[in-house]
Amino acid sequence: MSRTIPPYVQSHQLLANTSVLITAAAGAGIGFAAAQKSIEEGARALVISDVHEGRLEKAVETLSAINPDCQVAGQLADVTKEADVQNLVAFAESHCDGVDVLINNAGLGGTKLLVDMTDEEWSRVLDITLTGTMRMTRAMLRCMQARERGVIVNNASVLGWRAQQEQCHYAAAKAGVMALTRCAAMEAAEFGVRINAVSPSIAMHDFLRKTTPPELLEQLSSREAFGRAAEVWEVANVMMFLASGYSSYMTGEVVSVSSQHP
């Protein structure tokens, strides 16, 4: 078993001349990695959203420096609020002259036994992770279907398939994202719009380290075949594949990004 992190994968221009909108992309998680990869893969325009203004401004500044030819912008948005979703999509459509790719990354986790969980704790995770993905997909589909083109990539989780204690709300939400992906893809196919999802096991980033006990992170990482968590860019790589023409025959699929033992 090797815990060696492979070399960072360089650009193959998978998203050349496309425009991308990514939710919850400020910070150091999968969303930011996907934003960075989108620029490296040749996106001509990028809009990222987040609920934290300072973090969003810093992310836009950092991303803009990667390639000045990519027009990067940020927009505050809370995916639990329909007005924010509508404003975000309208802003991105205008900034990008039409959004080619939407990456639904917004989500909320937590650790709580079901018997101790309140309705509010359950509902908040479901509202951000599942219903937020639905709101963004619904709004973006109206634009993409009118153009008869577009790609949506959702961020699910292996917990949509696997059982884990204290994850009833998050696992239910992510299983819902998987079902939403499959059903919405069937509706969108006749308009030439593709919808797929990635399903990561564990991807290491600063926020996860701050919110998860080290012993649990080690336990989860040790279950993986490589004995380590994924790097966030390794998940973003698969998102780039699903967003690109290389996956042109794929829709309604949930691609596992994991290395866990059977």
One Martini backbone bead per residue (centre of mass of N, CA, C, O) as a GRO file, in nm:
protein
  262
    1MET     BB    1   0.093   0.038   0.025
    2SER     BB    2   0.047   0.372  -0.103
    3ARG     BB    3   0.079   0.734  -0.002
    4THR     BB    4   0.148   0.851  -0.265
    5ILE     BB    5   0.141   1.142  -0.436
    6PRO     BB    6   0.076   1.233  -0.730
    7PRO     BB    7   0.119   1.408  -0.987
    8TYR     BB    8   0.020   1.680  -1.122
    9VAL     BB    9  -0.215   1.743  -1.361
   10GLN     BB   10  -0.202   1.862  -1.660
   11SER     BB   11  -0.307   2.018  -1.923
   12HIS     BB   12  -0.567   1.938  -2.205
   13GLN     BB   13  -0.798   2.134  -2.293
   14LEU     BB   14  -1.104   2.039  -2.221
   15LEU     BB   15  -1.229   2.364  -2.186
   16ALA     BB   16  -1.209   2.504  -2.442
   17ASN     BB   17  -1.408   2.779  -2.479
   18THR     BB   18  -1.550   2.786  -2.198
   19SER     BB   19  -1.809   2.808  -1.947
   20VAL     BB   20  -1.816   2.852  -1.578
   21LEU     BB   21  -2.011   2.729  -1.293
   22ILE     BB   22  -1.947   2.754  -0.931
   23THR     BB   23  -2.027   2.630  -0.629
   24ALA     BB   24  -1.860   2.666  -0.351
   25ALA     BB   25  -1.538   2.788  -0.448
   26ALA     BB   26  -1.431   2.884  -0.192
   27GLY     BB   27  -1.115   2.802  -0.082
   28ALA     BB   28  -0.991   2.436  -0.039
   29GLY     BB   29  -1.172   2.265  -0.208
   30ILE     BB   30  -1.328   2.122  -0.470
   31GLY     BB   31  -1.432   2.385  -0.596
   32PHE     BB   32  -1.159   2.527  -0.628
   33ALA     BB   33  -1.022   2.304  -0.791
   34ALA     BB   34  -1.224   2.326  -1.027
   35ALA     BB   35  -1.160   2.619  -1.096
   36GLN     BB   36  -0.863   2.582  -1.159
   37LYS     BB   37  -0.900   2.363  -1.376
   38SER     BB   38  -1.073   2.525  -1.572
   39ILE     BB   39  -0.852   2.724  -1.643
   40GLU     BB   40  -0.632   2.517  -1.727
   41GLU     BB   41  -0.852   2.391  -1.947
   42GLY     BB   42  -0.955   2.681  -2.105
   43ALA     BB   43  -1.139   2.871  -1.990
   44ARG     BB   44  -1.293   3.189  -2.065
   45ALA     BB   45  -1.507   3.160  -1.818
   46LEU     BB   46  -1.572   3.247  -1.460
   47VAL     BB   47  -1.797   3.147  -1.193
   48ILE     BB   48  -1.817   3.209  -0.845
   49SER     BB   49  -1.951   3.090  -0.535
   50ASP     BB   50  -2.057   3.224  -0.207
   51VAL     BB   51  -2.110   3.315   0.149
   52HIS     BB   52  -1.813   3.441   0.163
   53GLU     BB   53  -1.679   3.734   0.088
   54GLY     BB   54  -1.373   3.724   0.154
   55ARG     BB   55  -1.319   3.443   0.028
   56LEU     BB   56  -1.417   3.518  -0.254
   57GLU     BB   57  -1.220   3.747  -0.323
   58LYS     BB   58  -0.963   3.578  -0.289
   59ALA     BB   59  -1.030   3.363  -0.503
   60VAL     BB   60  -1.050   3.552  -0.747
   61GLU     BB   61  -0.763   3.658  -0.729
   62THR     BB   62  -0.617   3.385  -0.758
   63LEU     BB   63  -0.753   3.290  -1.028
   64SER     BB   64  -0.678   3.539  -1.210
   65ALA     BB   65  -0.358   3.467  -1.204
   66ILE     BB   66  -0.343   3.213  -1.384
   67ASN     BB   67  -0.536   3.351  -1.630
   68PRO     BB   68  -0.608   3.648  -1.786
   69ASP     BB   69  -0.799   3.525  -2.020
   70CYS     BB   70  -0.977   3.460  -1.782
   71GLN     BB   71  -1.297   3.548  -1.676
   72VAL     BB   72  -1.327   3.637  -1.339
   73ALA     BB   73  -1.601   3.577  -1.103
   74GLY     BB   74  -1.806   3.684  -0.825
   75GLN     BB   75  -2.091   3.549  -0.618
   76LEU     BB   76  -2.314   3.586  -0.393
   77ALA     BB   77  -2.456   3.272  -0.252
   78ASP     BB   78  -2.759   3.101  -0.145
   79VAL     BB   79  -2.902   2.787  -0.214
   80THR     BB   80  -3.160   2.835  -0.010
   81LYS     BB   81  -3.214   3.084  -0.210
   82GLU     BB   82  -3.389   3.164  -0.484
   83ALA     BB   83  -3.291   3.453  -0.536
   84ASP     BB   84  -2.989   3.384  -0.544
   85VAL     BB   85  -3.002   3.184  -0.777
   86GLN     BB   86  -3.115   3.377  -0.990
   87ASN     BB   87  -2.886   3.587  -0.969
   88LEU     BB   88  -2.651   3.399  -1.038
   89VAL     BB   89  -2.745   3.306  -1.318
   90ALA     BB   90  -2.771   3.586  -1.442
   91PHE     BB   91  -2.480   3.672  -1.399
   92ALA     BB   92  -2.341   3.435  -1.548
   93GLU     BB   93  -2.477   3.471  -1.822
   94SER     BB   94  -2.359   3.754  -1.867
   95HIS     BB   95  -2.052   3.709  -1.817
   96CYS     BB   96  -2.044   3.439  -2.023
   97ASP     BB   97  -2.245   3.433  -2.252
   98GLY     BB   98  -2.315   3.174  -2.136
   99VAL     BB   99  -2.349   2.864  -1.984
  100ASP     BB  100  -2.188   2.549  -2.019
  101VAL     BB  101  -2.102   2.496  -1.704
  102LEU     BB  102  -2.220   2.318  -1.416
  103ILE     BB  103  -2.109   2.312  -1.069
  104ASN     BB  104  -2.234   2.127  -0.799
  105ASN     BB  105  -2.089   2.188  -0.466
  106ALA     BB  106  -2.288   2.243  -0.263
  107GLY     BB  107  -2.253   2.163   0.094
  108LEU     BB  108  -2.348   1.970   0.400
  109GLY     BB  109  -2.237   1.846   0.693
  110GLY     BB  110  -2.200   1.600   0.963
  111THR     BB  111  -2.222   1.483   1.319
  112LYS     BB  112  -2.495   1.255   1.399
  113LEU     BB  113  -2.714   1.101   1.568
  114LEU     BB  114  -3.033   1.032   1.504
  115VAL     BB  115  -3.147   1.047   1.805
  116ASP     BB  116  -3.005   1.357   1.824
  117MET     BB  117  -3.156   1.476   1.590
  118THR     BB  118  -3.283   1.746   1.447
  119ASP     BB  119  -3.481   1.891   1.225
  120GLU     BB  120  -3.287   2.125   1.159
  121GLU     BB  121  -3.036   1.952   1.092
  122TRP     BB  122  -3.161   1.792   0.868
  123SER     BB  123  -3.272   2.025   0.685
  124ARG     BB  124  -3.008   2.178   0.627
  125VAL     BB  125  -2.860   1.955   0.473
  126LEU     BB  126  -3.082   1.913   0.259
  127ASP     BB  127  -3.108   2.208   0.153
  128ILE     BB  128  -2.817   2.239   0.050
  129THR     BB  129  -2.742   1.960  -0.090
  130LEU     BB  130  -3.017   1.900  -0.249
  131THR     BB  131  -3.200   2.152  -0.299
  132GLY     BB  132  -2.972   2.330  -0.407
  133THR     BB  133  -2.917   2.153  -0.654
  134MET     BB  134  -3.200   2.180  -0.770
  135ARG     BB  135  -3.213   2.487  -0.804
  136MET     BB  136  -2.972   2.513  -0.997
  137THR     BB  137  -3.068   2.314  -1.211
  138ARG     BB  138  -3.336   2.446  -1.282
  139ALA     BB  139  -3.224   2.724  -1.368
  140MET     BB  140  -3.012   2.620  -1.582
  141LEU     BB  141  -3.196   2.454  -1.769
  142ARG     BB  142  -3.358   2.687  -1.891
  143CYS     BB  143  -3.107   2.785  -2.052
  144MET     BB  144  -2.988   2.525  -2.186
  145GLN     BB  145  -3.245   2.424  -2.333
  146ALA     BB  146  -3.276   2.676  -2.516
  147ARG     BB  147  -2.981   2.606  -2.651
  148GLU     BB  148  -2.917   2.295  -2.669
  149ARG     BB  149  -2.694   2.308  -2.427
  150GLY     BB  150  -2.492   2.139  -2.182
  151VAL     BB  151  -2.343   2.104  -1.842
  152ILE     BB  152  -2.380   1.892  -1.549
  153VAL     BB  153  -2.209   1.877  -1.224
  154ASN     BB  154  -2.222   1.672  -0.950
  155ASN     BB  155  -2.181   1.644  -0.588
  156ALA     BB  156  -2.142   1.369  -0.424
  157SER     BB  157  -2.128   1.041  -0.252
  158VAL     BB  158  -2.056   0.735  -0.117
  159LEU     BB  159  -2.287   0.772   0.103
  160GLY     BB  160  -2.513   0.703  -0.107
  161TRP     BB  161  -2.416   0.386  -0.063
  162ARG     BB  162  -2.285   0.399   0.212
  163ALA     BB  163  -2.238   0.314   0.544
  164GLN     BB  164  -2.254   0.556   0.826
  165GLN     BB  165  -2.216   0.681   1.108
  166GLU     BB  166  -2.359   0.994   1.163
  167GLN     BB  167  -2.492   1.015   0.830
  168CYS     BB  168  -2.798   1.036   0.755
  169HIS     BB  169  -2.830   1.320   0.627
  170TYR     BB  170  -2.598   1.314   0.417
  171ALA     BB  171  -2.665   1.046   0.277
  172ALA     BB  172  -2.949   1.124   0.188
  173ALA     BB  173  -2.865   1.369   0.019
  174LYS     BB  174  -2.667   1.219  -0.178
  175ALA     BB  175  -2.873   1.016  -0.283
  176GLY     BB  176  -3.049   1.241  -0.400
  177VAL     BB  177  -2.843   1.348  -0.603
  178MET     BB  178  -2.833   1.092  -0.768
  179ALA     BB  179  -3.135   1.084  -0.847
  180LEU     BB  180  -3.147   1.363  -0.973
  181THR     BB  181  -2.942   1.311  -1.194
  182ARG     BB  182  -3.094   1.084  -1.342
  183CYS     BB  183  -3.371   1.226  -1.392
  184ALA     BB  184  -3.277   1.496  -1.520
  185ALA     BB  185  -3.126   1.364  -1.757
  186MET     BB  186  -3.380   1.256  -1.902
  187GLU     BB  187  -3.507   1.542  -1.950
  188ALA     BB  188  -3.242   1.680  -2.096
  189ALA     BB  189  -3.162   1.507  -2.347
  190GLU     BB  190  -3.357   1.633  -2.572
  191PHE     BB  191  -3.165   1.914  -2.539
  192GLY     BB  192  -2.846   1.835  -2.507
  193VAL     BB  193  -2.823   1.777  -2.196
  194ARG     BB  194  -2.588   1.702  -1.942
  195ILE     BB  195  -2.597   1.475  -1.641
  196ASN     BB  196  -2.364   1.440  -1.374
  197ALA     BB  197  -2.156   1.257  -1.127
  198VAL     BB  198  -1.972   1.262  -0.837
  199SER     BB  199  -1.820   1.008  -0.591
  200PRO     BB  200  -1.664   1.063  -0.323
  201SER     BB  201  -1.504   0.970  -0.047
  202ILE     BB  202  -1.206   1.114   0.033
  203ALA     BB  203  -1.113   1.464   0.064
  204MET     BB  204  -0.845   1.667   0.128
  205HIS     BB  205  -0.890   1.953   0.353
  206ASP     BB  206  -0.897   2.208   0.572
  207PHE     BB  207  -1.195   2.189   0.666
  208LEU     BB  208  -1.188   1.889   0.736
  209ARG     BB  209  -0.966   1.911   0.953
  210LYS     BB  210  -1.136   2.111   1.141
  211THR     BB  211  -1.418   1.910   1.156
  212THR     BB  212  -1.234   1.646   1.199
  213PRO     BB  213  -1.118   1.395   1.351
  214PRO     BB  214  -0.814   1.251   1.311
  215GLU     BB  215  -0.898   0.952   1.363
  216LEU     BB  216  -1.116   0.946   1.141
  217LEU     BB  217  -0.941   1.020   0.900
  218GLU     BB  218  -0.753   0.776   0.930
  219GLN     BB  219  -0.967   0.557   0.906
  220LEU     BB  220  -1.076   0.634   0.624
  221SER     BB  221  -0.803   0.631   0.471
  222SER     BB  222  -0.723   0.326   0.540
  223ARG     BB  223  -0.956   0.202   0.348
  224GLU     BB  224  -0.797   0.273   0.123
  225ALA     BB  225  -0.595   0.136  -0.113
  226PHE     BB  226  -0.375   0.387  -0.079
  227GLY     BB  227  -0.392   0.502   0.226
  228ARG     BB  228  -0.559   0.762   0.123
  229ALA     BB  229  -0.664   1.051   0.042
  230ALA     BB  230  -0.779   1.260  -0.168
  231GLU     BB  231  -0.724   1.495  -0.377
  232VAL     BB  232  -0.905   1.752  -0.494
  233TRP     BB  233  -0.787   1.734  -0.792
  234GLU     BB  234  -0.880   1.440  -0.843
  235VAL     BB  235  -1.178   1.512  -0.852
  236ALA     BB  236  -1.164   1.744  -1.061
  237ASN     BB  237  -1.073   1.572  -1.299
  238VAL     BB  238  -1.349   1.425  -1.332
  239MET     BB  239  -1.513   1.676  -1.379
  240MET     BB  240  -1.370   1.755  -1.643
  241PHE     BB  241  -1.454   1.509  -1.800
  242LEU     BB  242  -1.768   1.553  -1.766
  243ALA     BB  243  -1.751   1.852  -1.899
  244SER     BB  244  -1.653   1.719  -2.149
  245GLY     BB  245  -1.636   1.563  -2.466
  246TYR     BB  246  -1.530   1.281  -2.351
  247SER     BB  247  -1.852   1.247  -2.223
  248SER     BB  248  -2.085   1.258  -2.453
  249TYR     BB  249  -2.237   0.962  -2.368
  250MET     BB  250  -2.288   1.084  -2.079
  251THR     BB  251  -2.581   1.024  -1.866
  252GLY     BB  252  -2.686   0.970  -1.540
  253GLU     BB  253  -2.411   0.949  -1.397
  254VAL     BB  254  -2.212   0.789  -1.127
  255VAL     BB  255  -1.883   0.863  -1.031
  256SER     BB  256  -1.644   0.701  -0.871
  257VAL     BB  257  -1.403   0.853  -0.628
  258SER     BB  258  -1.216   0.577  -0.543
  259SER     BB  259  -1.021   0.311  -0.323
  260GLN     BB  260  -1.187   0.105  -0.189
  261HIS     BB  261  -1.232  -0.168  -0.045
  262PRO     BB  262  -1.453  -0.436  -0.083
   0.00000   0.00000   0.00000
